[in-house]
Amino acid sequence: MAKIITVDEALSLIKTGDHIVAGMAASEGRAFFMRLHEVAQRVEQVTIDNCLPLYPYEFIVNEAYADVFTVNSWFFSGDLRKAFKNKNIAFIPNQLHFAGQKRSAFKKPNVFVGVASMPDKHGFVSLSLSNVYEKHMMEQADTVILEINPNMPRTHGDLEVHQERVDYFIEVDYAAPELPDSEPNEKDTKIGAFIAERIHDGDTIQLGIGGIPNAVALALMNKKDLGVHTEMLTTGFMKLFKKGVVTNRKKSLHRGKMVAAFALGTRELYDFIDDNPAVMLLDGNYVNDPMVIGQNDNQVSINTTIEVDLTGQCCSESIGTMQFSGTGGQTDTATGAQRAKNGRSFIALYSTAMVRNPKTNEREPISKIVATLKPGAAVSLSRNDVDMIVTEYGVAELKGTSIKERVERLIAIAHPDFRESLTEEAKAIGYI
Protein backbone atom coordinates (compact mmCIF):
# COMPACT_ATOMS: atom_id res chain seq x y z
CA MET A 1 0.00 0.00 0.00
CA ALA A 2 2.94 2.35 0.60
CA LYS A 3 3.71 2.22 -3.11
CA ILE A 4 0.26 3.36 -4.23
CA ILE A 5 0.25 6.99 -5.36
CA THR A 6 -2.13 9.29 -7.20
CA VAL A 7 -1.69 10.56 -10.75
CA ASP A 8 -0.86 13.97 -9.28
CA GLU A 9 1.93 12.44 -7.22
CA ALA A 10 3.22 10.53 -10.25
CA LEU A 11 3.31 13.71 -12.34
CA SER A 12 5.24 15.48 -9.59
CA LEU A 13 8.08 12.99 -10.16
CA ILE A 14 8.69 14.22 -13.73
CA LYS A 15 11.69 16.54 -14.09
CA THR A 16 13.25 18.65 -16.82
CA GLY A 17 15.19 16.48 -19.25
CA ASP A 18 13.46 13.22 -18.31
CA HIS A 19 13.22 10.39 -20.82
CA ILE A 20 9.90 8.57 -20.35
CA VAL A 21 9.05 5.25 -22.01
CA ALA A 22 5.42 4.18 -22.40
CA GLY A 23 4.10 0.65 -22.67
CA MET A 24 2.98 -0.44 -26.13
CA ALA A 25 -0.55 0.08 -27.48
CA ALA A 26 -3.06 -1.10 -24.84
CA SER A 27 -0.29 -1.06 -22.20
CA GLU A 28 0.60 2.62 -22.36
CA GLY A 29 -0.71 3.88 -18.99
CA ARG A 30 -3.66 6.02 -20.01
CA ALA A 31 -4.36 7.84 -16.73
CA PHE A 32 -0.79 9.16 -16.52
CA PHE A 33 -0.41 10.15 -20.17
CA MET A 34 -3.84 11.79 -20.34
CA ARG A 35 -2.52 14.37 -17.88
CA LEU A 36 1.18 14.51 -18.71
CA HIS A 37 0.75 17.86 -20.48
CA GLU A 38 -0.05 19.44 -17.10
CA VAL A 39 3.66 19.41 -16.14
CA ALA A 40 4.51 21.66 -19.11
CA GLN A 41 4.39 24.77 -16.90
CA ARG A 42 7.35 23.67 -14.77
CA VAL A 43 9.55 21.37 -16.94
CA GLU A 44 11.45 21.51 -20.23
CA GLN A 45 12.86 19.07 -22.76
CA VAL A 46 10.93 15.95 -21.77
CA THR A 47 11.20 13.01 -24.19
CA ILE A 48 8.53 10.32 -24.52
CA ASP A 49 9.09 7.06 -26.41
CA ASN A 50 6.00 5.09 -27.37
CA CYS A 51 4.74 2.47 -29.82
CA LEU A 52 1.29 2.56 -31.45
CA PRO A 53 -0.32 4.98 -28.95
CA LEU A 54 -4.10 4.55 -28.95
CA TYR A 55 -5.35 7.88 -27.59
CA PRO A 56 -5.06 11.56 -28.69
CA TYR A 57 -3.04 12.69 -25.71
CA GLU A 58 -2.64 16.44 -25.35
CA PHE A 59 1.15 16.24 -25.23
CA ILE A 60 0.98 14.62 -28.69
CA VAL A 61 -1.78 16.44 -30.54
CA ASN A 62 -1.69 19.95 -29.06
CA GLU A 63 1.02 22.03 -30.74
CA ALA A 64 1.07 24.33 -27.68
CA TYR A 65 3.19 21.65 -25.96
CA ALA A 66 5.57 20.96 -28.86
CA ASP A 67 8.37 23.02 -27.27
CA VAL A 68 8.24 20.99 -24.05
CA PHE A 69 7.68 17.40 -25.24
CA THR A 70 9.56 15.45 -27.88
CA VAL A 71 7.80 12.27 -28.97
CA ASN A 72 9.68 9.36 -30.54
CA SER A 73 7.79 6.30 -31.69
CA TRP A 74 8.62 2.80 -32.88
CA PHE A 75 5.26 2.61 -34.71
CA PHE A 76 3.06 5.53 -35.77
CA SER A 77 -0.67 5.68 -35.06
CA GLY A 78 -3.18 8.00 -36.71
CA ASP A 79 -2.76 10.60 -33.96
CA LEU A 80 1.01 10.70 -34.47
CA ARG A 81 0.55 11.11 -38.22
CA LYS A 82 -1.82 14.03 -37.71
CA ALA A 83 0.43 15.67 -35.12
CA PHE A 84 3.61 15.28 -37.18
CA LYS A 85 3.13 18.85 -38.44
CA ASN A 86 3.91 20.05 -34.90
CA LYS A 87 7.60 19.26 -35.60
CA ASN A 88 8.21 17.46 -32.30
CA ILE A 89 7.48 13.89 -33.42
CA ALA A 90 10.01 11.47 -34.88
CA PHE A 91 10.10 7.83 -35.93
CA ILE A 92 12.62 5.34 -34.51
CA PRO A 93 13.67 2.90 -37.29
CA ASN A 94 13.70 -0.60 -35.85
CA GLN A 95 13.14 -4.30 -36.18
CA LEU A 96 10.75 -4.86 -33.32
CA HIS A 97 12.64 -7.66 -31.58
CA PHE A 98 15.55 -5.25 -31.06
CA ALA A 99 13.50 -2.08 -30.44
CA GLY A 100 13.98 -1.86 -26.68
CA GLN A 101 17.58 -2.99 -26.57
CA LYS A 102 18.84 -0.65 -29.27
CA ARG A 103 16.92 2.37 -27.98
CA SER A 104 18.04 1.97 -24.36
CA ALA A 105 21.64 1.53 -25.50
CA PHE A 106 21.38 4.95 -27.15
CA LYS A 107 19.25 6.71 -24.52
CA LYS A 108 18.64 5.31 -21.05
CA PRO A 109 15.07 5.83 -19.74
CA ASN A 110 14.49 7.73 -16.52
CA VAL A 111 10.85 6.69 -16.13
CA PHE A 112 8.78 3.77 -17.41
CA VAL A 113 4.98 4.01 -17.29
CA GLY A 114 2.81 1.02 -18.17
CA VAL A 115 -0.18 -1.01 -17.02
CA ALA A 116 -0.63 -4.26 -15.14
CA SER A 117 -3.22 -6.59 -13.69
CA MET A 118 -4.00 -6.38 -10.00
CA PRO A 119 -1.36 -7.90 -7.65
CA ASP A 120 -1.98 -11.50 -6.64
CA LYS A 121 -1.62 -12.91 -3.13
CA HIS A 122 2.10 -13.43 -3.74
CA GLY A 123 2.70 -9.80 -4.71
CA PHE A 124 3.03 -10.43 -8.46
CA VAL A 125 1.39 -8.41 -11.22
CA SER A 126 1.13 -9.39 -14.88
CA LEU A 127 2.07 -6.82 -17.52
CA SER A 128 -1.15 -8.00 -19.16
CA LEU A 129 -1.37 -7.00 -22.83
CA SER A 130 2.21 -6.35 -23.92
CA ASN A 131 5.60 -7.91 -23.36
CA VAL A 132 7.38 -6.47 -26.41
CA TYR A 133 9.98 -4.24 -24.72
CA GLU A 134 8.30 -3.44 -21.39
CA LYS A 135 10.29 -5.70 -19.08
CA HIS A 136 13.57 -4.59 -20.61
CA MET A 137 12.71 -0.92 -20.18
CA MET A 138 11.56 -1.51 -16.60
CA GLU A 139 14.97 -2.98 -15.84
CA GLN A 140 16.70 0.02 -17.41
CA ALA A 141 14.55 2.82 -15.94
CA ASP A 142 15.35 4.71 -12.74
CA THR A 143 11.66 4.85 -11.80
CA VAL A 144 8.92 2.35 -12.70
CA ILE A 145 5.26 3.34 -12.47
CA LEU A 146 2.48 0.85 -13.24
CA GLU A 147 -1.24 1.53 -13.44
CA ILE A 148 -2.94 -1.49 -11.83
CA ASN A 149 -6.35 -2.09 -13.31
CA PRO A 150 -8.96 -4.77 -12.50
CA ASN A 151 -10.11 -4.67 -16.15
CA MET A 152 -6.74 -5.81 -17.50
CA PRO A 153 -6.43 -9.56 -18.11
CA ARG A 154 -3.91 -11.49 -16.09
CA THR A 155 -1.78 -13.15 -18.77
CA HIS A 156 0.85 -15.86 -18.48
CA GLY A 157 4.34 -16.11 -19.92
CA ASP A 158 7.41 -14.32 -18.63
CA LEU A 159 5.71 -10.99 -17.95
CA GLU A 160 4.98 -11.52 -14.26
CA VAL A 161 6.69 -8.86 -12.12
CA HIS A 162 6.95 -8.79 -8.33
CA GLN A 163 5.88 -5.60 -6.60
CA GLU A 164 9.42 -5.20 -5.20
CA ARG A 165 10.59 -4.37 -8.75
CA VAL A 166 8.01 -1.59 -9.11
CA ASP A 167 8.53 1.83 -7.52
CA TYR A 168 4.94 3.09 -7.63
CA PHE A 169 1.44 1.88 -8.46
CA ILE A 170 -1.51 4.00 -9.57
CA GLU A 171 -4.93 2.43 -9.00
CA VAL A 172 -7.19 2.91 -12.05
CA ASP A 173 -10.46 1.45 -13.31
CA TYR A 174 -10.84 2.19 -17.02
CA ALA A 175 -11.79 -0.34 -19.71
CA ALA A 176 -8.96 -2.07 -21.55
CA PRO A 177 -8.50 -0.46 -25.00
CA GLU A 178 -10.09 -2.52 -27.75
CA LEU A 179 -9.43 -2.96 -31.46
CA PRO A 180 -12.72 -3.63 -33.29
CA ASP A 181 -12.86 -6.85 -35.28
CA SER A 182 -13.56 -5.34 -38.72
CA GLU A 183 -15.38 -7.30 -41.39
CA PRO A 184 -13.24 -8.20 -44.43
CA ASN A 185 -14.27 -6.68 -47.76
CA GLU A 186 -14.35 -8.47 -51.12
CA LYS A 187 -10.66 -7.86 -51.84
CA ASP A 188 -9.68 -9.03 -48.37
CA THR A 189 -11.67 -12.21 -48.86
CA LYS A 190 -10.05 -13.00 -52.21
CA ILE A 191 -6.57 -12.43 -50.80
CA GLY A 192 -7.39 -14.50 -47.72
CA ALA A 193 -8.54 -17.38 -49.91
CA PHE A 194 -5.33 -17.32 -51.99
CA ILE A 195 -3.23 -17.49 -48.85
CA ALA A 196 -5.39 -20.15 -47.17
CA GLU A 197 -4.86 -22.43 -50.20
CA ARG A 198 -1.16 -22.47 -49.33
CA ILE A 199 -1.58 -23.15 -45.61
CA HIS A 200 -1.55 -26.77 -44.54
CA ASP A 201 -2.99 -28.60 -41.58
CA GLY A 202 -0.47 -28.46 -38.73
CA ASP A 203 1.17 -25.18 -39.82
CA THR A 204 2.14 -22.56 -37.24
CA ILE A 205 0.79 -19.09 -38.09
CA GLN A 206 1.78 -15.44 -37.61
CA LEU A 207 -0.73 -12.74 -38.57
CA GLY A 208 -0.35 -8.98 -38.69
CA ILE A 209 -2.95 -6.27 -38.17
CA GLY A 210 -5.83 -5.22 -40.46
CA GLY A 211 -8.59 -6.42 -42.76
CA ILE A 212 -6.44 -8.82 -44.80
CA PRO A 213 -5.14 -10.76 -41.77
CA ASN A 214 -8.71 -10.92 -40.45
CA ALA A 215 -9.81 -12.38 -43.79
CA VAL A 216 -7.01 -14.95 -43.64
CA ALA A 217 -8.18 -16.03 -40.19
CA LEU A 218 -11.72 -16.53 -41.50
CA ALA A 219 -10.42 -18.47 -44.50
CA LEU A 220 -8.62 -20.91 -42.18
CA MET A 221 -11.74 -22.15 -40.42
CA ASN A 222 -11.61 -25.52 -42.23
CA LYS A 223 -7.97 -26.25 -41.35
CA LYS A 224 -6.84 -28.62 -38.60
CA ASP A 225 -4.28 -28.52 -35.80
CA LEU A 226 -2.87 -25.07 -36.54
CA GLY A 227 -0.38 -23.52 -34.12
CA VAL A 228 0.27 -19.91 -33.19
CA HIS A 229 3.64 -18.15 -32.89
CA THR A 230 2.93 -14.51 -33.61
CA GLU A 231 3.98 -11.00 -32.67
CA MET A 232 0.38 -9.84 -32.18
CA LEU A 233 -2.36 -12.03 -30.74
CA THR A 234 -5.62 -11.04 -32.44
CA THR A 235 -9.31 -11.77 -32.02
CA GLY A 236 -9.06 -13.92 -35.16
CA PHE A 237 -6.70 -16.34 -33.40
CA MET A 238 -9.14 -16.62 -30.50
CA LYS A 239 -11.96 -17.52 -32.89
CA LEU A 240 -9.82 -20.19 -34.55
CA PHE A 241 -9.00 -21.65 -31.13
CA LYS A 242 -12.64 -21.72 -30.05
CA LYS A 243 -13.56 -23.48 -33.33
CA GLY A 244 -10.96 -26.14 -32.64
CA VAL A 245 -8.82 -25.11 -35.62
CA VAL A 246 -5.93 -23.90 -33.46
CA THR A 247 -4.76 -26.68 -31.15
CA ASN A 248 -0.98 -26.06 -31.05
CA ARG A 249 -0.53 -29.85 -30.92
CA LYS A 250 1.76 -30.00 -33.97
CA LYS A 251 4.12 -27.18 -32.99
CA SER A 252 7.80 -27.99 -32.74
CA LEU A 253 8.46 -25.10 -30.31
CA HIS A 254 6.28 -24.47 -27.24
CA ARG A 255 3.95 -27.30 -28.17
CA GLY A 256 0.46 -26.86 -26.79
CA LYS A 257 0.90 -23.12 -26.27
CA MET A 258 -0.18 -20.04 -28.22
CA VAL A 259 2.86 -17.73 -28.21
CA ALA A 260 2.76 -13.95 -28.78
CA ALA A 261 4.50 -10.76 -27.67
CA PHE A 262 1.39 -8.60 -27.26
CA ALA A 263 -2.38 -8.80 -27.59
CA LEU A 264 -4.79 -6.26 -29.05
CA GLY A 265 -8.40 -6.95 -29.96
CA THR A 266 -11.88 -7.18 -28.53
CA ARG A 267 -13.07 -7.64 -24.97
CA GLU A 268 -13.84 -11.24 -25.88
CA LEU A 269 -10.16 -11.75 -26.69
CA TYR A 270 -9.12 -10.27 -23.34
CA ASP A 271 -11.56 -12.50 -21.46
CA PHE A 272 -10.17 -15.49 -23.37
CA ILE A 273 -6.52 -14.83 -22.49
CA ASP A 274 -7.26 -13.92 -18.85
CA ASP A 275 -5.57 -16.53 -16.63
CA ASN A 276 -5.37 -18.89 -19.63
CA PRO A 277 -2.33 -21.19 -19.40
CA ALA A 278 -2.71 -22.08 -23.09
CA VAL A 279 -1.56 -18.53 -23.99
CA MET A 280 1.94 -17.22 -23.32
CA LEU A 281 3.03 -13.61 -23.85
CA LEU A 282 6.81 -13.85 -23.99
CA ASP A 283 9.49 -11.17 -24.36
CA GLY A 284 9.38 -9.65 -27.85
CA ASN A 285 13.15 -9.94 -28.08
CA TYR A 286 12.59 -13.71 -28.01
CA VAL A 287 9.25 -14.12 -29.79
CA ASN A 288 10.29 -12.03 -32.80
CA ASP A 289 13.87 -13.23 -33.06
CA PRO A 290 14.15 -14.73 -36.57
CA MET A 291 16.39 -17.48 -35.18
CA VAL A 292 13.64 -18.45 -32.72
CA ILE A 293 10.84 -18.19 -35.28
CA GLY A 294 12.82 -20.47 -37.57
CA GLN A 295 12.69 -23.24 -34.96
CA ASN A 296 8.97 -23.66 -35.65
CA ASP A 297 8.61 -26.24 -38.42
CA ASN A 298 5.98 -25.19 -40.98
CA GLN A 299 5.97 -21.56 -39.76
CA VAL A 300 3.89 -19.22 -41.93
CA SER A 301 4.22 -15.42 -41.77
CA ILE A 302 1.41 -13.22 -43.16
CA ASN A 303 1.84 -9.44 -43.30
CA THR A 304 0.70 -6.51 -45.41
CA THR A 305 2.45 -3.73 -47.27
CA ILE A 306 1.73 -0.36 -48.85
CA GLU A 307 3.70 -0.60 -52.10
CA VAL A 308 5.85 -3.18 -53.93
CA ASP A 309 8.23 -2.46 -56.78
CA LEU A 310 8.86 -4.79 -59.70
CA THR A 311 11.99 -6.24 -58.08
CA GLY A 312 10.08 -7.19 -54.90
CA GLN A 313 11.08 -4.37 -52.55
CA CYS A 314 8.28 -3.84 -50.03
CA CYS A 315 7.51 -0.44 -48.54
CA SER A 316 5.22 -1.23 -45.61
CA GLU A 317 5.53 1.85 -43.44
CA SER A 318 5.79 5.09 -45.42
CA ILE A 319 4.26 6.92 -48.36
CA GLY A 320 7.34 8.34 -49.99
CA THR A 321 9.14 10.19 -47.22
CA MET A 322 6.02 10.48 -45.03
CA GLN A 323 6.13 8.00 -42.16
CA PHE A 324 2.78 6.21 -42.00
CA SER A 325 3.17 3.33 -39.55
CA GLY A 326 6.30 1.28 -38.83
CA THR A 327 8.34 -1.76 -39.75
CA GLY A 328 7.06 -3.55 -36.66
CA GLY A 329 7.93 -7.22 -36.82
CA GLN A 330 7.54 -7.65 -40.57
CA THR A 331 11.20 -8.33 -41.32
CA ASP A 332 11.55 -10.39 -38.13
CA THR A 333 8.67 -12.70 -39.01
CA ALA A 334 9.14 -12.84 -42.79
CA THR A 335 12.80 -13.83 -42.55
CA GLY A 336 12.20 -16.05 -39.52
CA ALA A 337 9.47 -18.04 -41.28
CA GLN A 338 11.74 -18.70 -44.24
CA ARG A 339 14.37 -20.14 -41.90
CA ALA A 340 11.87 -22.75 -40.78
CA LYS A 341 11.53 -26.23 -42.24
CA ASN A 342 8.72 -25.90 -44.83
CA GLY A 343 8.34 -22.23 -43.81
CA ARG A 344 6.58 -19.64 -45.97
CA SER A 345 6.15 -15.87 -45.95
CA PHE A 346 3.31 -13.91 -47.53
CA ILE A 347 3.17 -10.15 -48.10
CA ALA A 348 -0.33 -9.01 -49.11
CA LEU A 349 -1.72 -5.80 -50.58
CA TYR A 350 -4.55 -4.54 -52.73
CA SER A 351 -3.57 -4.09 -56.36
CA THR A 352 -4.73 -0.44 -56.35
CA ALA A 353 -5.38 2.51 -54.06
CA MET A 354 -7.56 5.58 -54.53
CA VAL A 355 -5.43 8.75 -54.41
CA ARG A 356 -6.43 12.38 -54.93
CA ASN A 357 -5.11 13.90 -58.15
CA PRO A 358 -3.72 17.37 -57.24
CA LYS A 359 -4.59 18.70 -60.73
CA THR A 360 -8.24 17.63 -60.81
CA ASN A 361 -8.82 17.21 -57.04
CA GLU A 362 -10.55 13.94 -57.89
CA ARG A 363 -9.70 10.57 -56.38
CA GLU A 364 -8.21 8.23 -58.97
CA PRO A 365 -6.91 4.67 -58.82
CA ILE A 366 -3.16 4.08 -58.82
CA SER A 367 -1.28 0.80 -58.93
CA LYS A 368 0.32 -0.39 -55.69
CA ILE A 369 2.65 -2.57 -57.71
CA VAL A 370 5.03 -0.02 -59.19
CA ALA A 371 8.11 0.07 -61.37
CA THR A 372 10.04 1.92 -58.66
CA LEU A 373 9.08 2.91 -55.14
CA LYS A 374 8.22 6.54 -54.44
CA PRO A 375 11.27 8.73 -53.76
CA GLY A 376 12.24 8.37 -50.12
CA ALA A 377 10.08 5.29 -49.50
CA ALA A 378 11.32 3.04 -46.70
CA VAL A 379 12.22 -0.49 -47.77
CA SER A 380 10.68 -2.47 -44.92
CA LEU A 381 11.37 -5.88 -46.47
CA SER A 382 14.22 -6.10 -48.95
CA ARG A 383 13.84 -7.91 -52.24
CA ASN A 384 16.41 -10.39 -50.94
CA ASP A 385 14.01 -11.47 -48.18
CA VAL A 386 10.69 -11.57 -50.04
CA ASP A 387 8.93 -14.90 -50.63
CA MET A 388 5.35 -14.54 -51.91
CA ILE A 389 3.42 -11.39 -52.83
CA VAL A 390 -0.39 -11.62 -52.90
CA THR A 391 -3.08 -9.34 -54.37
CA GLU A 392 -6.74 -10.00 -55.16
CA TYR A 393 -5.49 -11.20 -58.58
CA GLY A 394 -3.25 -13.98 -57.35
CA VAL A 395 0.07 -15.00 -55.82
CA ALA A 396 3.53 -14.15 -57.17
CA GLU A 397 6.13 -16.61 -55.91
CA LEU A 398 9.41 -14.67 -55.94
CA LYS A 399 11.83 -16.70 -53.83
CA GLY A 400 14.86 -17.60 -55.94
CA THR A 401 13.66 -15.73 -59.03
CA SER A 402 15.59 -13.30 -61.22
CA ILE A 403 14.58 -9.67 -61.72
CA LYS A 404 13.10 -10.52 -65.13
CA GLU A 405 11.08 -13.37 -63.65
CA ARG A 406 9.90 -11.17 -60.79
CA VAL A 407 8.74 -8.46 -63.17
CA GLU A 408 6.65 -10.95 -65.13
CA ARG A 409 5.11 -12.51 -62.03
CA LEU A 410 4.31 -9.23 -60.29
CA ILE A 411 2.76 -7.68 -63.38
CA ALA A 412 0.56 -10.79 -63.64
CA ILE A 413 -1.02 -10.02 -60.23
CA ALA A 414 -1.25 -6.24 -60.77
CA HIS A 415 -4.59 -4.69 -61.66
CA PRO A 416 -5.34 -5.39 -65.35
CA ASP A 417 -5.66 -1.65 -66.07
CA PHE A 418 -1.99 -1.12 -65.16
CA ARG A 419 -0.30 -4.20 -66.60
CA GLU A 420 0.52 -2.67 -69.96
CA SER A 421 1.97 0.54 -68.49
CA LEU A 422 4.00 -1.45 -65.95
CA THR A 423 5.41 -3.55 -68.78
CA GLU A 424 6.44 -0.42 -70.70
CA GLU A 425 8.05 1.08 -67.60
CA ALA A 426 9.93 -2.16 -66.94
CA LYS A 427 11.28 -2.07 -70.50
CA ALA A 428 12.28 1.57 -70.16
CA ILE A 429 14.17 0.85 -66.94
CA GLY A 430 15.87 -2.16 -68.49
CA TYR A 431 14.37 -4.84 -66.26
CA ILE A 432 13.00 -6.68 -69.32
C-alpha positions, 0 to 999 in steps of 0.5 A: 500500500505504501507504493500506491500513489495518485496521478498527481503524485506521479506527475510530480516525479517528472523533471526537466530532461526526463526520458519517459518510455510508455508501454505499447498500445493497450499497455501505455498507462492512459491515466498518466499520459492523459494528464502529462501535459499538465507538467509543461508549466514547470519542466522543459525538454521531456522526451517520450518514447512510445509504440502505437499509442491509442489515444489523442493525448494532449502532449501529442496532438496539441502544438502548444506543448511541442516546445516541451515534449519530444515524442519518438515512436517505434510505430506511428498511429493516426494521432502521431501522423496528424500531429507530425506537423507540430515538428516534435514527433520522430520515428525510430527505425527498428526491427521490433525484436531489437526495439527496446535494446537498441533504444536503451543503448542509445538513450537510457530511460528515466521513467517507465509508465505502463499497465498491469493486472492487480497484484496477486496474493504473492505480490506479483502483477502481470504486464497483461497485454504487452511484453514487447519491450516493457520488461527490458525498459523496466529494468533500465529505468530509474523509476517504474510506475504501473497503473494497476487495473482490475479490467486488465487480463492477467496473462501468463508467460514471462511478464509476471513482475513482483511488486518489489521491482516496481517503484509506484502503483496507480490504482485505475479502473478504465476499460482495456482499449479494444481494437474492433474486429472489422469485417473483411471486404471483397478484396480481403476475402479473395486475398485471404482465400489465396493465402489459405490455399497455401496453408496446410494442416499443422502449420504454425501461423503469424498474422499482422494487423488489419482487414487482410489478416482478419480475412485470412483467419476466417479463411482458415476455419476448415484447417486442422491442428494449426499452431500460433507463434505470432507477434500480435495475438488477435481476435481472429486467433481466439476464434480459430481456437474456439472453433478447434482449428488452433490446437498447437498440438503439432508445434515444434516449439512451445507445443500446446501453447499459443505464443505472442508478444502482445495482444490487441483486440476485442473484450472477448479476446481479453476475457479469453486470455485472462488466466489462460495457461494455453496462452503465453506472452513472452518477451518480444526480443525472443518471440520475434527473433528470426532465429527463434521463429525459424525453430517452428517447423511449418511456420507461416508469416502473413503481413501486409504492405503499402507498395511493392516495386517490380523487383520485390522491394516492399515499402510497408511503413511510409508513403514516400518520405512520409512516415505512415506506420512502422516496420514492426515485426515484418522483417523479423517474421518474414525472414524467420518463417523462411528459416523454418523447415517448410516455412513460408512468408506472404506479403499481401496488398490490394492491387490499387489505391484511390489517391487524390489527383492534385490537378483535378482534385478527384480521387483516382486509382493508382497501382500499388505494384510499381516500377520503382518505389516513391522517392524516399520510400522506406524499404521495410522488407528487402527484395532479398528477403521476399517470398510470396506477394499476394493481391486479389489477382493472385500470388507471385512466388518470388523466392529464388527468381531473377529480376526478369522473372519477378517483373513478369510474375508481379505484373501478372497479379497487378490490376489489369488496367496497369499491366501494360503501363508497368510492362512499358516502364519495366522495359524503359528501366531495363528490367526486361 
